Amino acid sequence: MINALDVAMTRRIGEFELDVAFTVESGISVLFGPSGAGKSLTLALIAGLLRPDTGTIEINGQAVTDCAQRLYVSTQQRRVGMVFQDGLLLPHRSVLDNVALAVRQARGRRARRAIALSWLERVGADSFADRRPRSLSGGERQRVALARGLAGEPALVLLDEPLSALDASVRAELRGLIRDVIISTGLPALLVTHDAVEADELGDHIIAFEAGRVTGRRTVDRPADADAEARRDVPSSDEPS
């Protein structure tokens, strides 16, 4: 069986040294640990935003980083969808166009916007598709960021503390949305958090981090049919839902 992600790498920044090895399978895997443990650094290395000092990274069995071979596939070619803490939406573009820019599987502006709108509907953000990011609340921006991260049909979804800047009530609502939407796609995802509740509610597999090392791993026990409803519907890449 080919893993969605295989990581074995090191990276030193000042006095901090990251030295980790782990795999990601199906579902949502969570990198959990205190601030400063190296979780976000790990995501940046997987995404290709930074390079490891040594080691390899494989996505779906294909090497995207191999330091010994001097192989460094660009971020754009890694087919990863990314959701960041602050959304990182383009302020001069509408919500719809922010998502449409991530669509890779369609030609033409109309087709890309149709797919983008279907994802906005899926995350409950279609009602503000024509607005600019600056007019959105924090929770609304993260809905859009999630749609954008999924719209390009990535091989892997990376989420770096996507809820940490939100109020508690909004976080609780979006935890359910994130899990439902990602599970409905069948895509593997890797999420970073230091919140134990968030880790257990979102994750299928928990990878514990501390001081730049993996210190443990466990599987979250979920009822077999817990995610059945979420899998029933996902926007088609051919037409809007």
C-alpha positions as CSV (number, residue, x, y, z in Angstrom):
1,M,0.0,0.0,0.0
2,I,1.3,3.5,-1.0
3,N,1.1,6.0,1.8
4,A,-0.3,9.5,1.1
5,L,2.8,11.0,2.7
6,D,6.2,9.6,3.8
7,V,8.5,12.0,5.6
8,A,12.0,11.4,7.0
9,M,13.9,14.7,7.3
10,T,16.0,17.1,9.4
11,R,16.2,20.9,9.4
12,R,18.2,23.1,11.8
13,I,17.2,26.7,12.4
14,G,19.5,28.4,14.9
15,E,19.5,26.2,18.0
16,F,16.4,24.4,17.0
17,E,16.7,21.1,15.2
18,L,13.8,19.2,13.6
19,D,14.4,15.5,13.1
20,V,11.2,13.6,12.2
21,A,10.0,10.6,10.4
22,F,6.3,9.6,10.0
23,T,3.7,8.5,7.4
24,V,0.2,9.8,6.6
25,E,-2.5,7.4,5.4
26,S,-6.1,8.1,4.6
27,G,-8.3,10.5,6.7
28,I,-7.0,13.4,8.7
29,S,-3.7,13.1,10.6
30,V,-2.9,15.7,13.2
31,L,0.5,17.0,14.2
32,F,-0.2,17.8,17.9
33,G,2.1,19.4,20.4
34,P,3.1,22.7,22.1
35,S,4.0,25.9,20.3
36,G,7.6,25.7,19.1
37,A,7.6,22.0,18.7
38,G,8.3,22.2,14.9
39,K,4.8,21.4,13.6
40,S,4.4,24.4,11.3
41,L,8.0,24.1,10.2
42,T,7.2,20.5,9.2
43,L,4.2,21.6,7.1
44,A,6.3,24.3,5.4
45,L,8.9,21.7,4.4
46,I,6.3,19.3,3.1
47,A,4.7,22.1,1.0
48,G,8.1,23.0,-0.4
49,L,8.1,26.5,1.1
50,L,11.4,25.5,2.8
51,R,14.0,22.8,2.1
52,P,15.2,20.2,4.6
53,D,18.9,19.9,5.4
54,T,18.7,16.1,4.9
55,G,16.1,13.5,4.1
56,T,13.2,12.7,1.8
57,I,9.5,13.6,1.3
58,E,7.2,11.5,-0.8
59,I,3.6,12.2,-1.7
60,N,1.6,9.2,-3.0
61,G,4.8,7.3,-3.5
62,Q,6.4,10.1,-5.6
63,A,9.5,11.8,-4.3
64,V,9.0,15.6,-4.1
65,T,12.1,16.2,-2.0
66,D,15.3,14.1,-1.9
67,C,18.2,16.0,-0.5
68,A,20.8,13.4,-1.4
69,Q,19.6,13.6,-5.1
70,R,19.1,17.4,-4.9
71,L,15.5,16.9,-5.9
72,Y,13.2,19.7,-4.9
73,V,9.8,19.8,-6.6
74,S,8.3,23.2,-6.6
75,T,5.3,24.0,-4.3
76,Q,3.1,24.5,-7.3
77,Q,3.9,21.1,-8.7
78,R,3.4,19.2,-5.5
79,R,-0.4,19.2,-5.7
80,V,-0.9,20.2,-2.1
81,G,-3.9,22.3,-0.9
82,M,-3.0,24.7,1.9
83,V,-5.1,26.4,4.5
84,F,-3.3,28.8,6.8
85,Q,-4.2,30.4,10.1
86,D,-5.0,33.8,8.6
87,G,-6.5,32.5,5.3
88,L,-4.0,34.5,3.1
89,L,-6.7,35.5,0.6
90,L,-5.9,37.9,-2.2
91,P,-7.4,41.2,-1.0
92,H,-8.0,42.7,-4.5
93,R,-9.9,39.6,-5.7
94,S,-13.5,38.6,-4.9
95,V,-14.1,35.5,-2.8
96,L,-15.2,33.6,-6.0
97,D,-12.0,34.6,-7.9
98,N,-9.8,33.7,-4.9
99,V,-11.1,30.1,-5.1
100,A,-11.3,30.0,-8.9
101,L,-7.5,30.8,-9.1
102,A,-6.9,27.5,-7.4
103,V,-8.9,25.4,-9.8
104,R,-6.5,23.4,-12.1
105,Q,-8.8,20.8,-13.7
106,A,-10.9,23.1,-16.0
107,R,-10.2,25.4,-18.9
108,G,-11.7,28.8,-19.2
109,R,-12.8,31.4,-16.7
110,R,-16.4,30.3,-16.7
111,A,-15.7,26.7,-16.0
112,R,-13.2,27.5,-13.2
113,R,-15.7,29.9,-11.6
114,A,-18.4,27.3,-11.7
115,I,-16.2,24.8,-9.9
116,A,-15.2,27.5,-7.4
117,L,-18.8,28.3,-6.7
118,S,-19.6,24.7,-6.0
119,W,-16.9,24.6,-3.4
120,L,-18.1,27.8,-1.8
121,E,-21.6,26.3,-1.6
122,R,-20.1,23.2,0.0
123,V,-18.5,25.2,2.8
124,G,-21.5,27.6,3.2
125,A,-19.7,30.6,1.7
126,D,-21.6,31.1,-1.6
127,S,-23.7,33.9,-0.2
128,F,-20.7,36.2,-0.1
129,A,-19.0,35.0,-3.3
130,D,-18.9,38.5,-4.8
131,R,-17.4,40.2,-1.7
132,R,-13.8,41.1,-1.0
133,P,-11.8,39.4,1.8
134,R,-11.5,42.6,3.8
135,S,-15.3,42.6,4.4
136,L,-15.4,39.1,5.8
137,S,-15.3,37.9,9.4
138,G,-12.5,35.6,10.5
139,G,-14.7,32.5,10.3
140,E,-15.9,33.5,6.8
141,R,-12.4,33.9,5.6
142,Q,-11.5,30.4,6.8
143,R,-14.5,29.0,5.0
144,V,-13.2,30.5,1.8
145,A,-9.6,29.4,2.5
146,L,-10.9,25.8,3.0
147,A,-12.8,26.0,-0.4
148,R,-9.7,27.3,-2.1
149,G,-7.5,24.6,-0.6
150,L,-9.7,21.9,-1.9
151,A,-10.8,23.4,-5.3
152,G,-7.6,22.3,-7.1
153,E,-8.1,18.6,-6.4
154,P,-4.9,18.3,-4.4
155,A,-3.2,15.0,-3.6
156,L,-2.8,16.2,0.0
157,V,-4.4,18.9,2.1
158,L,-2.2,20.8,4.6
159,L,-3.9,22.9,7.4
160,D,-1.7,25.0,9.6
161,E,-3.6,26.0,12.8
162,P,-6.7,27.0,10.7
163,L,-8.9,27.8,13.7
164,S,-6.5,29.2,16.3
165,A,-7.3,32.9,15.5
166,L,-11.1,32.4,15.9
167,D,-13.5,32.8,18.8
168,A,-14.4,29.6,20.6
169,S,-18.0,29.4,19.2
170,V,-16.7,29.9,15.7
171,R,-14.0,27.3,16.2
172,A,-16.5,24.7,17.4
173,E,-18.7,25.3,14.3
174,L,-15.8,25.1,11.8
175,R,-14.3,22.0,13.3
176,G,-17.3,20.0,12.2
177,L,-17.3,21.7,8.8
178,I,-13.6,21.0,8.2
179,R,-14.0,17.3,9.1
180,D,-17.2,16.8,7.1
181,V,-15.8,18.5,4.0
182,I,-12.4,16.8,4.0
183,I,-13.8,13.3,4.7
184,S,-16.4,13.8,1.9
185,T,-13.6,14.3,-0.6
186,G,-11.7,11.2,0.5
187,L,-8.5,13.2,0.4
188,P,-5.7,12.7,3.0
189,A,-5.0,15.7,5.2
190,L,-2.4,16.8,7.7
191,L,-3.5,19.4,10.2
192,V,-1.4,21.2,12.8
193,T,-2.8,22.2,16.2
194,H,-1.8,22.6,19.9
195,D,-5.5,22.2,21.0
196,A,-6.2,18.7,22.4
197,V,-10.0,19.0,21.8
198,E,-9.4,20.1,18.2
199,A,-7.0,17.2,17.7
200,D,-9.4,14.6,18.9
201,E,-12.5,16.1,17.1
202,L,-10.7,16.5,13.8
203,G,-8.1,13.7,13.6
204,D,-8.2,10.1,12.7
205,H,-4.5,9.7,13.6
206,I,-2.6,11.9,16.1
207,I,1.1,12.4,15.7
208,A,2.6,13.9,18.9
209,F,5.4,16.4,18.5
210,E,7.7,17.8,21.1
211,A,11.0,19.8,20.7
212,G,11.4,18.8,17.0
213,R,10.8,15.1,17.5
214,V,7.9,12.7,17.0
215,T,7.1,11.4,20.5
216,G,4.1,9.2,19.9
217,R,1.3,8.2,17.6
218,R,-2.3,7.0,18.2
219,T,-5.5,6.4,16.3
220,V,-8.7,8.1,17.3
221,D,-11.5,5.6,17.9
222,R,-14.6,6.6,15.9
223,P,-17.8,4.7,15.1
224,A,-17.7,3.0,11.7
225,D,-20.6,5.1,10.4
226,A,-19.6,8.4,12.0
227,D,-18.6,10.0,8.7
228,A,-21.0,8.2,6.4
229,E,-23.2,11.2,5.8
230,A,-20.3,13.5,5.0
231,R,-19.2,11.1,2.2
232,R,-22.5,11.2,0.4
233,D,-22.0,14.4,-1.4
234,V,-19.0,16.2,-2.8
235,P,-18.9,18.9,-5.6
236,S,-18.2,17.4,-9.1
237,S,-15.2,18.7,-10.9
238,D,-17.3,18.8,-14.1
239,E,-20.2,20.9,-12.9
240,P,-21.4,22.9,-9.9
241,S,-23.3,21.1,-7.2
